[in-house]
Amino acid sequence: MSKTILEPSAEAALKQETSSVNGTMSHKMSLKGGAFITEETSYQNVFVPEEWTEEQLMIKEMVQDFCFKEIHALGIEKAAMMDAEKDMDQIIAILEKAADLGLCGLAIDEEYGGLGLDFNTGLLFGEAISVGFSFATTIGAQTSIGSLPILFYGTEAQKQKYLPKIATAEYKAAYCLTEPSAGSDANSGKTKVTLSEDGKHYIMNGQKMWITNGGFADIFIVFAKIDDDKNLTAFIVEKAFGGISIGKEEKKLGIKASSTVQVFFNDCPIPVANMLGEREGGFKMALNILNTGRIKLAAGAIGGCKFGIGRAVQYAKERQQFNQSIAEFGAIKYKIGEMVTRTFVAESAIYRTGANIDEKYEEFIKEGKTKGEAILLAVREFAIECALLKVYGSEVVDYVVDEVLQIHGGMGYAVETGVEMGYRDARITRIYEGTNEINRLLSVAELGRRVFKTKELTLDSAYKKLPLHLLKQSSPIKFSGDDSFAKERRIVKNIKQLFLVLMGAAGRKFREQLEHEQEIVMNLADIMAEAYICESALLRVEKLVKEKKGDKKELKAKKRMLRLYLYEALDKVRKSGNDLIMSYATGAEKRVLFFFMRVLTPTYHINPKKLRRKIAEYVVEKGDYCF
Ligand SMILES: Cc1cc2nc3c(=O)[nH]c(=O)nc-3n(C[C@H](O)[C@H](O)[C@H](O)COP(=O)(O)OP(=O)(O)OC[C@H]3O[C@@H](n4cnc5c(N)ncnc54)[C@H](O)[C@@H]3O)c2cc1C
């Protein structure tokens, strides 16, 4: 993290005269990644999932139908017992059938045999395919990490040679970054290449680990170091080149029907034309590809949530105990209300970001960038949001699968319902595409870099708007929700301001050492995530209400979810803020920071029990996740 993360200091900011906390709201949509924390966005400028076109919804339905027909039709118990080692032929057959429908070439441009879908529709695909259980990981590796490096960084010849065959699944693809000694610290990999004496081939030696699709892949995107290079370089490696051996399928906790193996390279000869991108450009490439994967993972996570909620609601309606359906118990309504709300707010932020990425892409195209450059830059722009959403989405799905299982009681523990499979499968989402710890750290570090190093973002105006006038107030503000959303907007703004106050204070204290205070950085990441999630949910509901999208009952349910979530977010923010302040602050600084905390996170007067019950009753009446 840059040394300058500390400036402007909170002290300097405290000296500044401030304008009202209700500063003018920008009605211009900001297409700057990370700017959500310093700026406000108008509801007119966000995409909401209620705006999916017929065509996009048809793609979603087609993908889900495919999963029902090819995977669920096997029987849920059989699907839950599938295993990459014994069922590899079947997994390959499903991948090939998916390719026949065009599903392996969604992101690939039409000129290379794909469908060339926009980014947000790609996210919707990720949500839809998640009902295919482990298969979502298999096709995810094919369509994302296994092929996007070629699409974004390949030469014309490389694209022509590989992409059409990936789109038809004639080539199955895998991505080899991780090694036994290089996981989160991916750039420390030991896999080496040296140029052959005749200069025609790179000779690769090394070992990769945890490689999805590795058991049957024909091509591998492999990251390795040339000679004594400091940074990785990427290569397109065909299994047919020789010198590659594949380890046994890993025995895993979940996603058992996805292939995960070690891959060994023993004097593997790679034609020089198969270097991908620039020499030593591999690490940057790996990070950029992971940025796209992170938000896709979040979309997949909410797909899993929706499916699980549907199962839980159906079961709760049918299951009778004490002469009534368990869906009528307050304890079960609590769970349903919570699961639905968290899924709804996460979804709001994911597709808002996806649409922003698409708009940014168009901006870059207008500037004359190539398609590959434009999409990479657009996703890169929203790297902070992608990291936060990866963390948030994976933690929501883990919460949801746990509660779905709990609602099923003993039946949730039985393989025959498939619920335990969902519980096991979801756990990986907190580990791959960068662990949640790494993504939390990265989101704050990236914000610091943009503010203080590249100056892409400016906190000045945000600091000027610090609510210093609140120091003169003696009692917290009381909120009560109403239809103007003024109070809700204020909560969101307060969370952002609290983040800026705490980030400034911690930065001033630790300076360049802040990156070593990981607990504090993670507190900051959690507050920043809540700011983004709350704002996205607010803008979605505000847009729906003001533009009268949806029937009255549905809108009411959505408003309830917004209010319930803001209430809960304030609690989470208080907890993170308390932890942060208690971890280092003393004396006057501690008192001032706690004062800000109290004033910026006052009680939001809603009735959480009533809201959860109403939300749950609405969903139970509909019989499924229905938003
Ligand atoms: C089923 C599965 C499929 C996978 N598929 C692929 C694939 O297709 N291709 C591929 O290349 N890789 C793949 N991976 C690898 C995956 O990306 C790594 O497991 C992940 O990046 C974490 O690396 P690691 O397992 O070595 O954990 P480690 O890096 O050893 O981390 C262990 C723990 O330490 C924490 N930690 C590490 N460094 C820090 C730090 N600086 N600060 C704070 N905490 C830290 C982590 O957050 C984690 O909690 C897959 C993994 C699994 C399990």
The ligand as a Tripos MOL2 file, in Angstrom:
@<TRIPOS>MOLECULE
LIG
   53    58     1     0     0
SMALL
NO_CHARGES

@<TRIPOS>ATOM
      1 C1        -11.4430  -26.8950   -5.9940 C.3       1 LIG1
      2 C2        -10.3710  -25.9240   -6.3860 C.ar      1 LIG1
      3 C3        -10.2420  -25.5380   -7.7080 C.ar      1 LIG1
      4 C4         -9.2290  -24.6690   -8.0770 C.ar      1 LIG1
      5 N1         -9.0470  -24.3590   -9.4080 N.ar      1 LIG1
      6 C5         -7.9320  -23.6970   -9.7860 C.ar      1 LIG1
      7 C6         -7.5920  -23.5700  -11.1770 C.ar      1 LIG1
      8 O1         -8.3360  -23.9860  -12.0710 O.2       1 LIG1
      9 N2         -6.4280  -22.9590  -11.5010 N.ar      1 LIG1
     10 C7         -5.5810  -22.4610  -10.5610 C.ar      1 LIG1
     11 O2         -4.5480  -21.9310  -10.9220 O.2       1 LIG1
     12 N3         -5.8680  -22.5620   -9.2240 N.ar      1 LIG1
     13 C8         -7.0130  -23.1750   -8.8290 C.ar      1 LIG1
     14 N4         -7.2990  -23.3200   -7.4950 N.ar      1 LIG1
     15 C9         -6.3720  -22.7880   -6.5080 C.3       1 LIG1
     16 C10        -6.9360  -21.6230   -5.7230 C.3       1 LIG1
     17 O3         -6.9780  -20.4930   -6.5090 O.3       1 LIG1
     18 C11        -6.0520  -21.4820   -4.4620 C.3       1 LIG1
     19 O4         -6.4010  -22.5580   -3.6240 O.3       1 LIG1
     20 C12        -6.2370  -20.1580   -3.7790 C.3       1 LIG1
     21 O5         -5.6970  -19.1380   -4.5580 O.3       1 LIG1
     22 C13        -5.5630  -20.1300   -2.4010 C.3       1 LIG1
     23 O6         -4.2660  -20.5910   -2.4520 O.3       1 LIG1
     24 P1         -3.7830  -21.7260   -1.4230 P.3       1 LIG1
     25 O7         -4.7720  -22.8170   -1.4730 O.co2     1 LIG1
     26 O8         -2.3830  -22.0540   -1.7080 O.co2     1 LIG1
     27 O9         -3.9110  -21.0490   -0.0100 O.3       1 LIG1
     28 P2         -2.8060  -20.1420    0.7200 P.3       1 LIG1
     29 O10        -2.3620  -19.0560   -0.1940 O.co2     1 LIG1
     30 O11        -1.7750  -21.0140    1.3220 O.co2     1 LIG1
     31 O12        -3.6860  -19.5040    1.8620 O.3       1 LIG1
     32 C14        -3.9850  -20.1800    3.0890 C.3       1 LIG1
     33 C15        -4.6890  -19.1730    4.0010 C.3       1 LIG1
     34 O13        -3.7970  -18.0810    4.2820 O.3       1 LIG1
     35 C16        -4.3950  -16.8520    3.9000 C.3       1 LIG1
     36 N5         -3.3780  -15.9690    3.3480 N.ar      1 LIG1
     37 C17        -2.4790  -16.2140    2.3830 C.ar      1 LIG1
     38 N6         -1.7410  -15.1340    2.1310 N.ar      1 LIG1
     39 C18        -2.1960  -14.1530    2.9420 C.ar      1 LIG1
     40 C19        -1.8580  -12.7850    3.1480 C.ar      1 LIG1
     41 N7         -0.9200  -12.1620    2.4150 N.pl3     1 LIG1
     42 N8         -2.5290  -12.1110    4.0740 N.ar      1 LIG1
     43 C20        -3.5270  -12.6790    4.8060 C.ar      1 LIG1
     44 N9         -3.8910  -13.9640    4.6490 N.ar      1 LIG1
     45 C21        -3.2370  -14.6860    3.7270 C.ar      1 LIG1
     46 C22        -5.4400  -17.2260    2.8520 C.3       1 LIG1
     47 O14        -6.4480  -16.2410    2.7380 O.3       1 LIG1
     48 C23        -5.9370  -18.5490    3.3850 C.3       1 LIG1
     49 O15        -6.9150  -18.3330    4.3640 O.3       1 LIG1
     50 C24        -8.3510  -24.1430   -7.1020 C.ar      1 LIG1
     51 C25        -8.5110  -24.5210   -5.7620 C.ar      1 LIG1
     52 C26        -9.4910  -25.4040   -5.4070 C.ar      1 LIG1
     53 C27        -9.5890  -25.8250   -3.9740 C.3       1 LIG1
@<TRIPOS>BOND
     1     1     2 1
     2     2     3 ar
     3     2    52 ar
     4     3     4 ar
     5     4     5 ar
     6     4    50 ar
     7     5     6 ar
     8     6     7 ar
     9     6    13 1
    10     7     8 2
    11     7     9 ar
    12     9    10 ar
    13    10    11 2
    14    10    12 ar
    15    12    13 ar
    16    13    14 ar
    17    14    15 1
    18    14    50 ar
    19    15    16 1
    20    16    17 1
    21    16    18 1
    22    18    19 1
    23    18    20 1
    24    20    21 1
    25    20    22 1
    26    22    23 1
    27    23    24 1
    28    24    25 2
    29    24    26 1
    30    24    27 1
    31    27    28 1
    32    28    29 2
    33    28    30 1
    34    28    31 1
    35    31    32 1
    36    32    33 1
    37    33    34 1
    38    33    48 1
    39    34    35 1
    40    35    36 1
    41    35    46 1
    42    36    37 ar
    43    36    45 ar
    44    37    38 ar
    45    38    39 ar
    46    39    40 ar
    47    39    45 ar
    48    40    41 1
    49    40    42 ar
    50    42    43 ar
    51    43    44 ar
    52    44    45 ar
    53    46    47 1
    54    46    48 1
    55    48    49 1
    56    50    51 ar
    57    51    52 ar
    58    52    53 1
@<TRIPOS>SUBSTRUCTURE
     1 LIG1         1 GROUP 0 **** ****
